[in-house]
């Protein structure tokens, strides 16, 4: 049996995942400050940041066509 490679996630689902991953990075940073194994934690944080980047680059960014777009 092959693994499922087709996932159906909503925009809200992706937002929840991104928020959870960012919070996890914050907790890992705190553990480094507290003196835990920085090499292992930095490796894990790098993997999480790479995952967040992959999610970010798969997004389709919406810009209204009938109005002037002001980013922010």
C-alpha positions as semicolon CSV with decimal commas, in nm:
position;residue;x (nm);y (nm);z (nm)
1;X;0,000;0,000;0,000
2;X;0,129;0,347;-0,090
3;X;0,113;0,647;0,143
4;X;-0,146;0,915;0,074
5;X;0,024;1,206;-0,108
6;X;-0,294;1,406;-0,166
7;X;-0,406;1,606;0,136
8;X;-0,710;1,827;0,163
9;X;-0,636;2,103;0,413
10;X;-0,820;2,431;0,445
11;X;-0,650;2,770;0,469
12;X;-0,741;2,769;0,839
13;X;-0,580;2,425;0,881
14;X;-0,257;2,556;0,728
15;X;-0,269;2,864;0,952
16;X;-0,307;2,644;1,261
17;X;-0,012;2,428;1,150
18;X;0,206;2,735;1,084
19;X;0,119;2,888;1,422
20;X;0,193;2,562;1,603
21;X;0,531;2,528;1,429
22;X;0,625;2,888;1,509
23;X;0,532;2,830;1,873
24;X;0,745;2,516;1,876
25;X;1,043;2,716;1,746
26;X;0,989;2,964;2,030
27;X;0,989;2,685;2,287
28;X;1,307;2,537;2,136
29;X;1,475;2,879;2,151
30;X;1,386;2,906;2,519
31;X;1,535;2,564;2,586
32;X;1,860;2,672;2,418
33;X;1,869;2,982;2,641
34;X;1,817;2,756;2,942
35;X;2,124;2,552;2,842
36;X;1,980;2,240;2,681
37;X;2,157;2,070;2,389
38;X;2,186;2,359;2,142
39;X;2,308;2,149;1,850
40;X;2,010;1,911;1,856
41;X;1,761;2,193;1,913
42;X;1,910;2,410;1,637
43;X;1,889;2,116;1,396
44;X;1,523;2,069;1,484
45;X;1,456;2,443;1,448
46;X;1,622;2,443;1,106
47;X;1,399;2,155;0,992
48;X;1,089;2,338;1,116
49;X;1,194;2,662;0,943
50;X;1,251;2,472;0,618
51;X;0,902;2,321;0,647
52;X;0,751;2,665;0,710
53;X;0,935;2,793;0,401
54;X;0,794;2,509;0,187
55;X;0,444;2,591;0,308
56;X;0,499;2,962;0,241
57;X;0,623;2,903;-0,114
58;X;0,320;2,688;-0,203
59;X;0,074;2,965;-0,120
60;X;-0,100;3,162;-0,391
61;X;-0,103;3,522;-0,285
62;X;-0,423;3,714;-0,358
63;X;-0,411;4,070;-0,486
64;X;-0,730;4,251;-0,583
65;X;-0,736;4,336;-0,954
66;X;-0,986;4,619;-0,932
67;X;-0,814;4,821;-0,656
68;X;-0,471;4,952;-0,571
69;X;-0,293;4,694;-0,357
70;X;-0,123;4,817;-0,039
71;X;0,090;4,541;0,113
72;X;0,153;4,513;0,482
